[in-house]
Amino acid sequence: MKHIDIVELFNNKNYVNKKVTVCGWARTTRDSKNMAFMEINDGTSLKHLQIVMDKTIIDNIYQFKLGCSVKVDGTLVESLVMKDSVEVNAEKITLLGDCPPDYPLQKKRTTLEFLRGIPHLRLRTNTFNAVFRVRSVVSWAIHEFFQNRNFVYVHTPIITASDCEGAGEMFRVTTHDYDAKFDSEEEYYNNDFFGQKAGLSVSCQLEGEVAAMAMGKIYTFGPSFRAEHSNTPRHAAEFWHIEPEIAFAELPDLLEIAEALIKHIVNTVLTKCASEIEFFDRFMEKGLIDKLKNVVNNEFGVIDYIKAIELLQQSGQKFQFPVAWGKDIQTEHEKYLTEVIFKKPIFVINYPKTIKSFYMKQNDDGKTVAATDLLVPGVGEIIGGSERETDMDKLLQAMKEKNLNACEYEHYLSLRKFGSVPHSGFGLGLERMIMYITGMSNIRDVILFPRTVGDIK
């Protein structure tokens, strides 16, 4: 059906005083004695387009109810009420899809919690219209960043036989019927589709390292799955993950690339989604624009894990979780570091090896690894990464300490035999990045259909 995107009508003055055809969903309707008005939106713009209906021209205006879809033919004119805006004087309106009175998107009901119960309709609200347009631009900016720096985009398996994180929180993949019975676990998996235990990938890193050892610089961008019973505003069972792996790179190189990526994403969104960010600044997080500009215009902080622990212990702040060397930095600690002490994003580096994954390069002190987490105000960790261990003996010992079966990592270990090089990588959670940029406080509100504990609507 031939029509013009609404965003084009707002951005291109050449359409003014010309015949146009637009389509969209009715977002507001109001009536007066001789005229009626309807605002429509087709998803291409946060701003709605007003349709002016002369009752002597448009028959049966009462069929155009909130939520219905329409095609409008008319003339685009300068708005008589809104400065620097346009509207359409309708000459013909075709009802494409009717909408009954029980349409759930009523003003009195549209809390974020209520909208999570109707994920199939919530994108028609201003908030989610803006969220998912920002998500699109963020995704585009990520590809742009890596493509402009000679990274190769690779696609890694979603189904895997190895647990990258070593935490065992994987979704199992099977073709067995629910009542299948076997004498042992070994027999169960031997008779499954792959002939062994398989699950959904929690990370593309292991396969990404394989690609980096030939292509030099690669990145992956796809879904990851974690069967973690964390019913918090920051956790989802299915989320999108950006994972670069870089050959001939040590930890300082990794920090430089990670900071440049975050700044590129934020700067792109500020440029391409100005209306959306203004909306979020007004309704979701006061001061959001200033916060994002601060990210772009200032260097990120870098602090050793041990120093971060000391600052938290000396703060006098009462935390729910104890602060001590050898313990992970919890969300409340991350927020205190970024929001109270540094007031900007910071890299925490050199974590104790006991709380980090087996593949991270061990430092000379024998107690820490060359790992980093990027912490940002309001969200906490959005990037986790490290230099990778290249010493075969140290890697095997770390796997033994984590109770991992080396036979399941044969290809990964072989990389240390055949021309190994210093290399590093990190993972950026797409949803957490979007939460940071938009001020949305719950991960469920930045995913189209969130998958969380007990919920798969």
Buried (B, 14 or more C-beta within 10 A) or exposed (E): EEBBBBBBBBEEEEBEEEEBBBBBBBBEBEEEEEBBBBBBBBBBBBBBBBBBBEBEBBEEBEEBBBBBBBBBBBBBBEEEEEEEBBBBBBBEBEBEEEBEEEBEBEEEEBEBEBBBEBBEBBBBBBBBBBBBBBBEBBBBBBBEBBEEBEBBEBEBEBEBBBBBBBEEBBBEBBEBEEEEEEEEEEEBBEEBEEEEBBBBBBBBBBBBBBBBBEBBBBBBBBBBBBBBEEEEBBBBBBBBBBBBBBBEBBBEBBBEBBBEBBBBBBBBBBEBBEBBBBBBBEEBBEEBBEBBEBBEEEEBBBBBBBEBBBBBBEBEEEEEEEBEEEBEBBBBBBBBBBBEBBBBBBBBBBBBBEEBBBBBBBBEEEBBBBBBBBBBBBBBBBBBBBBBBBEBEBBBBBBEEBEBEEEBBEEBBEBBEEEBEBBBBBBBBBBBBBBBBBBBBBBBBBBEEBBBBEBEE
